[in-house]
Amino acid sequence: MVPISYKMDDDIMNHVAHENQHVAKGNDSQCLLSILDMPFEVVGVPFEATLYTILQGCSLEIVPDPLLYVKIAQEVAKVDGSTTDVGSASPPPDTPPTAPDERQWDPMGIMRSNTRWAALQSWKDETAAEVDRILEEVGGFSLNSHKSRLCSDLAERSSGADMAPQITQRTQQIWLQDSDPEVRLYYTESLPVSEHCKGTILLIHGFPETSYQFRHVVKPLAEAGYRTIAPDYRGAGFSSHPPGGYTKDILSQDLHTLLVEHLNIKDPIHIVGHDIGGMIAFAYVSQFPDDVASIAWGECPLPGTKHYETNKHTPPLWHFSFHAQPDIPEALVAGKERMYIKHFYDRLAQKPSAFTNEDLDFYATQYSMPGALRCGFNAYRMFKKDAAHNQNWLSNMGKVKVKNMILSGERSLVAKGAVEMAEEVFENVTPGFVEGSGHWIAEENPEDFVKKVLAFIEH
């Protein structure tokens, strides 16, 4: 049976569990009628596919109640928009309704071909004629005239070709500190389909972005078998905006507390950090090396390295100095957030079209919130302290020995010299490049981003 994933609604989940008991007992009619009446919002697998799987698991040693057919026909009629009175003697319309693309005619995946064909396959021969009459009456469809489609559709459905893997996804926030100043972290968690979880991946975003930057990759990473956590770090996105705590050691400690104390994750995790998130990832593995199985990081000159000191005042990194100034960046950018952040997306991307107007509006809204710009710039103002922390860790503990990959955009401005920089602080560096991408690797080429991350983790 395909796992069923609903948005977190206890009443619905309890209902599903109850109905699955009916399936186990072979009470097909009661089960199906009850599920058809059930309020639902399915994430991932269409409801029709779930219903098909339930029917496949039914013994059907008895003929279900004939009212079941009427119920099916009524539901089909609702989707078709038919005004035919189900069960009446009225003839079908002269011109049967044209069937558009399945995803348009049934956008929620509630009821259509899977349900109809699976039900028709299961119903007993003596009732097929009645079912055919009802279906033709409400929608102009005939079992006989669509027999070839029925056979091919059933073969595809039963093979699982149309049943994409599901994930369970939730968003939540936790309080690291509820006194003044409030420290609250928002995060998205995606759980894999299979009961066997391969591990946990922590995705750490950069500036001027939030966890939203991983919107295209959290699902495929979870479908690959990984519990995926994507937080908005302190001061960003939906998280709170406290005035202090923007050195990367503190930002990484926040995330460690989230995972270990609040999510009870005890096994070593896989970290993926981008931009400022790459700096936070390095601070995380430096402080908690035993809690990290691997780290993929990049698209950031790391404070304290020779690469950083050489390039921090060059034209490509002009904003490092600008953001580090007190007060003036906030005063100049406030009210112009959309234009300012779009400058970075356009300038640093090889595929600017990766950012839709909706994406720009989302990010602009996040950074126009009170305190958001200040917090974002504070992460840059702490680079000098971050450099001292990084050099101190390197001096005391030597290069990090945890499995690592420096992950860059193939055509990014900061890709040159990235491997040499990583070799200053890590042993056995693995280079990785997201094909055709500029700086925004998870958004410009999410497919190759996922491919490179999984290949590294699972190698």
C-alpha atoms as one frame of an Amber mdcrd trajectory, in Angstrom:
protein
   0.000   0.000   0.000   1.340   3.438  -0.949   2.012   5.549   2.167  -0.554
   8.315   2.589   0.746  11.774   3.468  -1.696  14.446   4.565  -1.119  17.900
   5.886  -0.856  17.524   9.614  -4.481  17.118  10.614  -5.084  14.590  13.385
  -8.738  14.078  12.493  -7.835  13.151   8.938  -4.969  10.889   9.981  -7.202
   9.072  12.464  -9.831   8.690   9.774  -7.322   7.165   7.373  -6.103   4.738
  10.029  -9.700   3.727  10.761 -10.464   3.155   7.077  -7.313   1.119   6.573
  -8.724  -1.253   9.197 -11.756  -1.679   6.951  -9.464  -2.531   4.041  -7.702
  -5.158   6.125 -11.046  -6.718   6.958 -12.224  -6.660   3.356 -15.090  -4.248
   4.057 -14.589  -2.665   0.645 -17.921  -0.926   0.251 -17.819   0.684   3.685
 -14.202   1.697   3.274 -14.588   3.286  -0.144 -17.814   5.087   0.642 -16.312
   6.508   3.808 -13.108   7.646   2.103 -15.088   9.334  -0.668 -16.848  11.366
   2.004 -13.600  12.201   3.792 -12.259  15.773   3.868  -8.716  15.709   2.603
  -5.780  17.613   1.132  -3.176  15.253  -0.178   0.492  16.182  -0.506   2.346
  14.375  -3.282   0.449  11.317  -4.497  -2.968  12.095  -6.031  -5.917  10.942
  -3.958  -7.086   8.884  -6.907  -3.846   6.888  -6.870  -4.261   6.213  -3.158
  -7.830   5.075  -3.783  -6.623   2.840  -6.592  -4.117   1.231  -4.229  -6.835
   0.668  -1.633  -8.990  -1.053  -4.249  -6.025  -3.186  -5.309  -5.647  -4.355
  -1.712  -9.313  -5.294  -1.340 -10.286  -8.945  -1.569 -13.551  -8.216  -3.406
 -14.798 -11.700  -2.693 -18.262 -10.186  -2.429 -19.991  -7.735  -4.721 -20.008
  -4.305  -3.041 -23.245  -2.539  -2.350 -24.734  -1.234  -5.644 -25.027   2.171
  -3.986 -21.256   2.303  -4.250 -21.539   2.593  -8.032 -23.945   5.486  -7.707
 -21.561   7.166  -5.273 -18.688   6.797  -7.749 -20.830   8.140 -10.561 -21.913
  11.104  -8.448 -18.315  12.003  -7.689 -17.383  11.686 -11.362 -20.325  13.895
 -12.276 -19.119  16.574  -9.853 -15.723  16.662 -11.509 -17.147  16.541 -15.032
 -19.492  19.385 -14.216 -22.353  17.249 -15.515 -25.922  18.253 -14.716 -27.289
  14.803 -15.504 -29.368  13.334 -12.694 -27.474  10.196 -11.764 -29.685   7.138
 -11.988 -32.372   8.871 -14.021 -33.605   7.639 -17.381 -32.520  10.834 -19.124
 -30.416  10.150 -22.206 -26.835  11.391 -22.340 -26.230  14.719 -24.054 -26.003
  14.675 -27.846 -22.381  15.904 -27.678 -20.392  14.313 -24.858 -18.158  16.754
 -23.012 -14.656  16.945 -24.417 -12.093  15.506 -22.037  -9.228  17.969 -21.516
  -5.826  17.068 -20.129  -6.162  15.006 -16.944  -4.206  17.475 -14.817  -6.528
  20.279 -15.915  -9.806  18.413 -15.671  -8.884  17.139 -12.232  -6.334  19.603
 -10.805  -6.594  18.273  -7.264  -6.248  14.655  -8.336  -9.427  13.741  -6.472
 -11.360  11.603  -8.897 -11.100  10.572 -12.480  -9.316   7.935 -14.502  -7.545
   6.073 -11.686 -10.706   5.731  -9.655 -12.923   4.899 -12.585 -10.648   2.398
 -14.237  -9.586   0.716 -11.022 -13.199   0.408  -9.906 -14.278  -0.949 -13.267
 -11.503  -3.527 -13.180 -12.603  -4.726  -9.763 -16.348  -4.760 -10.171 -18.010
  -8.080 -10.948 -19.033  -8.910 -14.487 -22.732  -8.952 -13.662 -22.649  -5.284
 -12.648 -20.407  -3.940 -15.411 -23.300  -3.122 -17.719 -25.003  -1.021 -15.025
 -21.780   0.783 -14.258 -21.208   1.478 -17.945 -24.709   2.906 -18.247 -24.171
   5.257 -15.308 -20.789   6.455 -16.531 -22.062   7.102 -20.020 -25.077   8.891
 -18.610 -23.089  11.309 -16.463 -20.131  11.914 -18.724 -20.604  10.389 -22.130
 -18.017   7.674 -21.480 -18.444   3.993 -22.343 -16.449   1.085 -20.999 -16.581
  -0.707 -24.323 -15.507   2.270 -26.403 -12.621   2.994 -24.018 -11.488  -0.575
 -23.435  -8.036  -0.090 -24.952  -7.431   3.033 -22.892  -8.615   1.195 -19.803
  -6.095  -1.614 -20.312  -3.115   0.663 -20.939  -4.105   3.019 -18.121  -4.415
   0.182 -15.640  -1.051  -1.239 -16.652   0.601   2.129 -16.109  -1.141   2.733
 -12.780  -0.395  -0.709 -11.398   3.274  -0.391 -12.335   3.488   2.731 -10.204
   4.512   4.920 -13.142   1.980   7.603 -12.226   2.471   7.381  -8.490   5.293
   9.810  -7.698   6.937   9.335  -4.307   5.467  11.273  -1.426   7.087  13.233
   1.304   5.750  14.639   4.524   6.575  18.316   4.919   5.965  20.688   7.789
   6.953  24.184   8.804   7.459  25.177  12.404   9.278  27.585  14.658  10.993
  27.131  18.008  12.172  29.534  20.667  15.825  29.363  21.623  15.235  32.271
  23.985  11.860  33.714  24.897  13.153  36.589  27.038  14.405  39.892  25.714
  15.795  39.628  23.103  13.595  36.928  21.655  15.469  34.348  19.585  13.066
  32.374  17.448  13.968  30.078  14.550  11.662  29.109  11.709  12.387  25.971
   9.703  10.979  23.624   7.091  11.326  19.884   7.604  10.842  17.330   4.832
  10.652  13.639   5.714  11.439  10.837   3.260   8.930   8.350   1.892  10.558
   5.195   3.168  10.633   4.179   6.787  14.406   3.777   6.487  15.934   7.260
   6.646  19.444   7.536   5.207  20.320  10.510   7.383  19.696  14.211   7.939
  20.668  17.043   5.602  20.875  20.570   7.031  20.533  23.278   4.352  21.921
  26.707   5.356  20.992  29.672   3.159  22.877  32.865   2.378  22.225  36.583
   1.810  20.026  38.159   0.512  17.978  35.001   0.746  16.247  32.717   3.232
  15.487  28.986   3.420  13.213  29.701   0.450  16.301  29.418  -1.745  16.099
  25.633  -1.314  12.465  25.408  -2.464  13.406  23.394  -5.557  15.674  20.876
  -3.819  14.091  19.909  -0.483  11.594  17.545  -2.080  14.048  15.569  -4.274
  16.491  15.290  -1.366  13.710  13.914   0.833  12.539  11.593  -1.947  16.096
  10.268  -2.071  15.667   9.125   1.542  16.964  12.025   3.624  15.339  14.002
   6.412  15.903  17.552   5.201  15.951  20.592   7.503  16.017  24.099   5.997
  15.954  26.849   8.661  15.932  30.630   8.424  18.927  31.434  10.576  18.797
  34.118  13.258  17.774  37.487  11.814  16.583  36.142   8.443  13.222  35.333
   6.892  10.484  34.329   9.315  12.899  33.985  12.238  13.191  36.761  14.803
  15.515  39.741  14.388  17.489  40.150  17.618  20.078  42.947  17.688  23.102
  40.726  18.301  24.525  37.251  17.807  25.721  37.379  14.186  29.184  35.922
  14.489  29.126  32.614  12.679  29.961  30.624  15.792  26.714  31.811  17.423
  24.635  31.357  14.276  25.902  27.774  13.993  25.264  27.139  17.688  21.647
  28.190  17.122  21.286  25.551  14.424  23.016  22.885  16.508  20.570  23.570
  19.338  17.652  23.328  16.919  18.754  19.925  15.644  20.060  18.274  18.808
  17.805  19.646  21.536  14.555  20.399  19.723  14.532  17.846  16.892  16.428
  15.217  18.907  18.803  14.405  16.057  21.705  12.511  17.610  23.410  10.964
  14.578  25.987  12.932  12.565  24.364  15.085   9.891  25.198  16.213   6.372
  25.566  19.999   6.062  25.073  21.993   2.880  25.938  25.688   3.241  25.775
  28.403   0.581  27.164  31.952   0.695  26.883  33.195   4.311  25.517  29.721
   4.988  28.860  28.306   3.901  30.591  30.361   6.577  28.067  29.138   9.156
  28.631  25.572   7.962  32.378  25.912   8.552  31.761  27.263  12.063  29.403
  24.341  12.725  31.868  21.635  11.699  34.720  23.384  13.531  32.803  23.405
  16.817  30.925  20.105  16.457  33.051  17.842  14.211  31.726  14.660  15.823
  28.168  15.673  14.910  28.925  16.095  11.199  29.105  13.232   8.696  29.906
  15.466   5.729  29.914  19.098   4.676  29.281  20.605   1.236  29.870  24.344
   1.261  30.911  27.166  -1.005  30.216  30.353  -2.913  31.806  32.335  -0.095
  35.302  33.684   0.579  35.884  32.332   4.100  37.062  34.993   6.587  40.505
  34.184   7.931  41.804  32.503   4.764  44.408  33.978   2.437  41.834  33.899
  -0.337  39.505  36.105   1.693  42.194  38.596   2.711  43.346  38.924  -0.893
  39.886  39.464  -2.384  37.730  41.144   0.271  38.203  44.672  -1.115  38.101
  43.815  -4.827  35.273  45.083  -7.098  33.387  41.746  -7.226  33.068  41.907
  -3.424  32.359  45.641  -3.106  29.348  44.916  -0.916  31.521  43.382   1.816
  32.836  46.843   2.690  29.497  48.585   2.108  27.526  46.223   4.359  30.140
  46.534   7.091  29.546  50.274   7.517  27.348  51.284  10.475  23.811  52.513
   9.734  24.331  53.963   6.246  23.509  50.738   4.298  20.142  50.436   6.067
  19.366  54.109   5.404  20.168  53.851   1.690  18.531  50.491   0.963  15.335
  50.856   3.052  12.353  51.223   0.724  14.428  49.972  -2.224  14.860  46.376
  -1.062  13.528  44.794  -4.257  15.803  46.794  -6.532  18.818  46.192  -4.307
  18.514  42.427  -3.980  17.610  42.058  -7.669  20.941  43.669  -8.489  22.716
  40.699  -6.865  20.506  38.101  -8.548  21.031  39.672 -11.980  24.751  40.312
 -11.566  25.788  36.993 -10.043  23.475  34.629 -11.934  24.109  32.924 -15.247
  20.378  32.300 -15.376  18.591  35.380 -13.986  15.270  33.933 -15.169  15.567
  31.471 -12.289  14.106  34.276 -10.166  10.485  34.973 -11.018   8.667  38.142
 -10.047   6.996  36.147  -7.305  10.401  35.086  -5.973  11.637  38.673  -5.996
   8.506  39.852  -4.217   8.927  37.173  -1.568  12.554  38.030  -0.836  11.855
  41.775  -0.948   9.040  41.347   1.562  11.279  39.340   3.895  14.037  41.953
   3.839  11.655  44.910   4.183  10.497  43.689   7.589  11.635  45.767  10.584
  15.205  44.890  11.489  15.745  42.477   8.593  18.270  44.607   6.702  20.152
  45.398   9.902  20.426  41.699  10.731  21.535  40.836   7.211  24.248  43.508
   7.255  25.320  42.526  10.774  26.391  39.147   9.394  28.938  41.074   7.281
  29.943  43.382  10.112  31.108  40.335  12.054  33.563  39.117   9.387  36.586
  40.444  11.301  35.576  38.490  14.406  34.732  35.472  12.265  38.229  35.578
  10.773  39.758  35.517  14.256  37.565  32.552  15.268  38.447  30.599  12.125
  42.164  31.192  12.529  41.980  30.204  16.186  40.218  26.907  15.391  42.725
  26.170  12.664  45.637  26.932  14.977  44.320  24.790  17.839  42.868  21.809
  15.946  44.467  21.868  12.537  42.599  21.378   9.297  39.119  19.896   9.493
  39.193  16.167   8.771  35.456  15.677   8.145  34.466  14.547   4.638  34.037
  17.728   2.621  33.218  19.208  -0.784  33.685  22.784  -1.940  30.596  23.308
  -4.129  30.623  26.189  -6.622  28.688  27.332  -9.635  30.546  26.274 -12.770
  30.450  29.862 -14.071  30.417  31.736 -10.776  32.587  34.787 -10.163  33.925
  33.256  -6.936  34.605  29.765  -8.293  38.175  30.669  -9.205  40.401  29.933
  -6.249  37.628  28.181  -4.278  39.431  24.827  -4.154  42.705  26.412  -3.007
  40.788  28.301  -0.296  39.106  25.111   0.915  42.487  23.372   1.083  43.639
  26.000   3.575  41.154  24.719   6.144  40.151  21.153   5.119  41.950  17.924
   4.444  41.141  15.851   1.345  39.025  18.463  -0.401  36.552  17.253  -3.046
  35.760  19.883  -5.694  32.217  20.111  -7.032  30.666  22.332  -9.689  26.994
  22.839 -10.519  26.787  22.809 -14.298  26.126  26.100 -16.074  25.302  27.885
 -12.838  26.392  31.203 -11.486  26.334  32.012  -7.778  22.775  30.858  -7.000
  23.393  27.144  -7.457  20.243  25.721  -5.818  17.998  27.969  -7.909  19.776
  28.207 -11.253  20.254  24.448 -11.682  18.469  22.608  -8.867  18.598  19.259
 -10.667  22.381  19.250 -10.887  22.653  20.700  -7.384  20.754  17.687  -6.017
  22.748  15.325  -8.204  26.095  16.673  -6.977  25.071  16.761  -3.305  23.711
  13.194  -3.314  26.670  11.828  -5.263  29.038  13.383  -2.729  27.109  12.227
   0.329  26.610   8.678  -0.933  30.038   8.149  -2.492
